[in-house]
Amino acid sequence: MGVPPNVWATPPAPTGFTVVANAGATSASLNWNASPGNVLSYDIYKDGSLFTNVPASQTSVTDTSYQSGDTYHLQAHDSEARLRANMTQECLAELVGIHWKTIGHIERGSFPIALTTFARLSQFLETSPNRLLDGIKPPDPERTARIKKALARKRAPRKTELRRKSLHK
């Protein structure tokens, strides 16, 4: 799992965002004009939750689960935090201790990083870790419930196990 592309900052909003329901209103086409600037990706929110993230080269998406009344919001993301800190990819990579090409992968959200790398990015970009995580897609509650159910204990713990655990506290 990489750092989401939206960790870097928000460039000007794209213009011309339209949502057109297709025949039968079971899907919708979402279209927009490319955002100016150094855009890396677009986040599309549906009813307040992240629906999808697409690369900057893409300016349309089809929602095959469209329902009448769905609301959408579009947000563009770029590498503004690094640029605001007046750093090249090479400079930031050297400070953080990673290869300069890795910075590009992180900015696009296509590369997993260690927690220590995330912390160093936050320090050298002089921004809070919370700001770097703004807009991250929350866990899917249905998937979480399925995993918890599948991996739950098959039996209740024995009373002796519970007593032992309380004695070791």
matplotlib code that plots the C-alpha trace (Angstrom):
import matplotlib.pyplot as plt

x = [0.0, 1.5, 1.1, -2.0, -1.4, -3.5, -0.8, 0.9, -1.6, -4.4, -3.9, -6.7, -10.0, -10.6, -13.3, -16.2, -17.1, -20.3, -22.2, -24.5, -26.7, -26.7, -29.8, -31.7, -29.9, -27.8, -24.5, -23.2, -20.4, -18.2, -16.2, -14.0, -11.3, -7.7, -6.6, -3.8, -0.5, 1.6, -1.3, -0.5, -4.0, -7.7, -9.8, -13.4, -15.7, -19.2, -21.7, -18.8, -16.5, -13.6, -15.0, -11.8, -8.4, -7.3, -4.0, -3.8, -4.0, -7.6, -10.4, -13.4, -14.8, -17.9, -19.8, -21.5, -23.2, -24.9, -28.2, -30.4, -29.4, -25.7, -23.5, -19.9, -16.9, -13.6, -10.3, -6.9, -3.6, 0.0, 3.5, 2.9, 4.2, 7.6, 7.6, 6.5, 9.5, 11.6, 12.9, 13.6, 12.8, 16.6, 17.0, 14.1, 15.2, 18.8, 17.4, 15.0, 17.6, 15.8, 16.3, 15.1, 12.9, 11.1, 9.8, 8.0, 6.4, 5.3, 3.8, 1.8, 0.8, 2.3, 4.9, 4.7, 6.8, 7.9, 6.6, 10.0, 10.2, 6.7, 7.9, 11.0, 9.0, 6.8, 9.8, 11.7, 8.5, 7.8, 4.2, 2.2, 1.7, -2.0, -1.9, -0.1, -3.0, -5.8, -8.3, -7.0, -9.6, -11.1, -11.1, -14.1, -16.3, -17.8, -14.4, -13.2, -16.2, -15.7, -12.0, -12.7, -15.4, -13.3, -10.3, -12.2, -11.6, -13.5, -14.1, -14.4, -11.2, -11.1, -11.5, -8.0, -6.6, -8.4, -7.1, -3.5, -3.7, -5.1, -2.3, 0.4, -0.8]
y = [0.0, 3.3, 6.7, 8.1, 10.7, 13.2, 13.6, 16.3, 19.2, 20.5, 22.5, 24.6, 22.6, 21.2, 22.9, 21.6, 18.7, 17.0, 14.0, 12.5, 9.5, 6.9, 5.1, 3.4, 5.5, 2.5, 4.1, 7.7, 9.3, 11.8, 14.2, 17.2, 19.5, 18.8, 21.0, 23.4, 22.9, 19.9, 17.5, 13.9, 12.5, 13.2, 11.9, 11.5, 11.5, 10.0, 11.0, 12.3, 9.2, 8.5, 6.7, 6.3, 7.9, 8.2, 9.5, 13.0, 11.7, 10.6, 13.1, 10.8, 7.9, 5.7, 4.9, 1.6, 1.7, 5.0, 5.8, 8.8, 11.4, 10.4, 13.5, 13.8, 16.0, 16.1, 17.1, 17.3, 16.5, 17.5, 17.6, 21.2, 20.3, 19.4, 22.4, 24.7, 23.5, 24.5, 21.0, 18.8, 15.1, 14.5, 16.9, 15.4, 11.9, 12.7, 14.2, 11.3, 8.6, 7.0, 6.9, 10.0, 8.0, 6.7, 10.2, 10.3, 6.9, 8.1, 11.3, 9.1, 6.8, 3.8, 2.8, 1.4, 3.2, 2.4, 4.4, 5.9, 7.1, 8.7, 10.4, 11.8, 13.1, 14.9, 16.4, 17.5, 18.9, 20.7, 19.6, 17.6, 13.9, 14.5, 16.9, 14.2, 11.9, 14.3, 12.6, 9.0, 6.5, 5.0, 1.2, -0.6, -1.5, -4.6, -6.0, -5.3, -7.1, -10.1, -10.4, -10.1, -12.7, -15.1, -14.8, -14.6, -17.2, -20.4, -20.9, -18.8, -18.6, -20.9, -19.4, -20.5, -18.7, -15.5, -15.9, -16.4, -13.2, -11.1, -12.4, -11.3, -7.7]
z = [0.0, -1.1, 0.3, -1.4, -4.1, -2.2, 0.5, -1.4, -1.7, -3.8, -7.1, -8.6, -9.0, -12.5, -14.5, -16.5, -14.2, -15.4, -14.4, -17.0, -16.2, -19.0, -20.4, -17.6, -15.0, -13.8, -14.6, -15.0, -17.0, -15.1, -17.2, -16.6, -18.1, -17.1, -14.1, -14.7, -13.1, -12.1, -11.5, -10.5, -10.0, -9.4, -6.5, -7.1, -4.1, -4.2, -1.5, 0.6, 0.4, -1.9, -4.9, -7.0, -7.8, -11.4, -13.0, -14.4, -17.9, -17.4, -17.5, -17.3, -15.3, -15.5, -12.3, -12.9, -9.5, -10.1, -8.3, -8.8, -6.1, -5.9, -5.4, -6.7, -5.9, -7.9, -6.4, -8.2, -6.4, -7.1, -5.6, -4.2, -0.7, -2.1, -4.5, -1.7, 0.3, -2.7, -3.2, -6.2, -6.1, -5.8, -2.9, -0.9, -1.6, -0.4, 2.8, 3.4, 2.4, -0.5, -4.3, -6.1, -8.4, -5.4, -4.6, -8.0, -7.2, -3.7, -5.2, -7.6, -4.8, -6.6, -4.1, -0.6, 2.0, 5.5, 8.5, 9.1, 5.5, 6.0, 9.2, 7.4, 4.5, 7.0, 8.8, 5.7, 4.0, 7.3, 7.4, 9.8, 9.3, 9.6, 6.7, 4.7, 5.4, 4.6, 2.4, 2.7, 1.8, 5.0, 5.4, 3.8, 6.8, 5.0, 4.1, 7.7, 9.1, 6.8, 7.7, 11.5, 11.2, 9.2, 11.5, 14.8, 17.5, 16.8, 20.5, 23.6, 25.6, 28.6, 32.0, 33.0, 30.0, 31.1, 34.7, 33.4, 31.3, 34.2, 36.5, 34.0, 33.8]

ax = plt.figure().add_subplot(projection="3d")
ax.plot(x, y, z, "-o")
ax.set_aspect("equal")
plt.show()
